[in-house]
């Protein structure tokens, strides 16, 4: 019960800005989990399809390779199908350009809602700073009302300021860590996509 009471008093001390930052942290965590699941699935499906198509092509079974792409749920299949559709109908340059456009479309789709992590990472320190300003203003208002400057007068406002600052920085650091991890992972996946197709 005391832990719940401590959490409640912390939320009260942090005020509105703390609630906003907690909402941002939950959103950032949800995006990070969704992107992790998506990229893990994407990489796994890409590997399975690539191996299947390579086996078919080594045997000279072009129709079977195309069928494997049509049945696959991997976005890599869309890139390969563009190559299969253009094969023999257009010059290698035109086919390469079409495959590259599709590859870029797939790469753009992999980014998904990563902008949310970047936005949370960039804005929560400022939300925390806003909470700091509000907390300091509350402390000065309390001094003005009571005409005293003791810790019991300014303490709640200062607590709100410090809690807001700490949480804002903490949420930003975690969101930016996730954002940078996914950026690096997407870069590796894009290179893998280029090497496969």
Secondary structure in CASP SS format (residue, H / E / C, confidence):
PFRMAT SS
TARGET T0000
AUTHOR 0000-0000-0000
METHOD secondary structure of the structure
MODEL  1
X C 1.00
X H 1.00
X H 1.00
X H 1.00
X H 1.00
X H 1.00
X H 1.00
X H 1.00
X H 1.00
X H 1.00
X H 1.00
X H 1.00
X H 1.00
X H 1.00
X H 1.00
X H 1.00
X H 1.00
X H 1.00
X H 1.00
X H 1.00
X H 1.00
X H 1.00
X H 1.00
X H 1.00
X H 1.00
X H 1.00
X H 1.00
X H 1.00
X H 1.00
X H 1.00
X H 1.00
X H 1.00
X H 1.00
X H 1.00
X H 1.00
X H 1.00
X H 1.00
X H 1.00
X H 1.00
X H 1.00
X H 1.00
X H 1.00
X H 1.00
X H 1.00
X H 1.00
X H 1.00
X H 1.00
X H 1.00
X H 1.00
X H 1.00
X H 1.00
X H 1.00
X H 1.00
X H 1.00
X H 1.00
X H 1.00
X H 1.00
X H 1.00
X H 1.00
X C 1.00
X C 1.00
X H 1.00
X H 1.00
X H 1.00
X H 1.00
X H 1.00
X H 1.00
X H 1.00
X H 1.00
X H 1.00
X H 1.00
X C 1.00
X C 1.00
X C 1.00
X H 1.00
X H 1.00
X H 1.00
X H 1.00
X H 1.00
X H 1.00
X H 1.00
X H 1.00
X H 1.00
X H 1.00
X H 1.00
X H 1.00
X C 1.00
X C 1.00
X C 1.00
X C 1.00
X C 1.00
X H 1.00
X H 1.00
X H 1.00
X H 1.00
X H 1.00
X H 1.00
X H 1.00
X H 1.00
X H 1.00
X H 1.00
X H 1.00
X H 1.00
X H 1.00
X H 1.00
X H 1.00
X H 1.00
X H 1.00
X H 1.00
X H 1.00
X H 1.00
X C 1.00
X C 1.00
X H 1.00
X H 1.00
X H 1.00
X H 1.00
X H 1.00
X H 1.00
X H 1.00
X H 1.00
X H 1.00
X H 1.00
X H 1.00
X H 1.00
X H 1.00
X H 1.00
X H 1.00
X H 1.00
X H 1.00
X H 1.00
X H 1.00
X H 1.00
X H 1.00
X H 1.00
X H 1.00
X H 1.00
X H 1.00
X H 1.00
X H 1.00
X H 1.00
X H 1.00
X H 1.00
X H 1.00
X H 1.00
X H 1.00
X C 1.00
X C 1.00
X C 1.00
X C 1.00
X H 1.00
X H 1.00
X H 1.00
X H 1.00
X H 1.00
X H 1.00
X H 1.00
X H 1.00
X H 1.00
X H 1.00
X H 1.00
X H 1.00
X H 1.00
X H 1.00
X H 1.00
X H 1.00
X H 1.00
X H 1.00
X H 1.00
X H 1.00
X H 1.00
X H 1.00
X H 1.00
X H 1.00
X H 1.00
X H 1.00
X H 1.00
X H 1.00
X H 1.00
X H 1.00
X H 1.00
X H 1.00
X H 1.00
X H 1.00
X H 1.00
X H 1.00
X H 1.00
X H 1.00
X H 1.00
X H 1.00
X H 1.00
X H 1.00
X H 1.00
X H 1.00
X H 1.00
X H 1.00
X C 1.00
END
